[in-house]
């Protein structure tokens, strides 16, 4: 059935990143590990290992850009880039 969630916690089963328009690009060298991106990400797509941001789960990232917005301006460790621009580079 469409639009019915029959069980809680099933978001991990659905890969929603395929309809993303913007992709987060992580600049590890700039990151201060404040973890604000991880806290605010509505899709739990920020990957953290041993208490540090290491990247993004692009299978679940919808490209909303919240991570970029909450990253402190002086840090600017995340850029949102159009998927179509990345396709041209590849």
Secondary structure, DSSP 8 states (H G I E B T S, - for coil): -TT---STT-GGGS--GGG-SEEEEE-TTT-----HHHHH-TT--EEEETTEEEEE-TTT-----HHHHHS-TTT--EEEEEHHHHHHH-
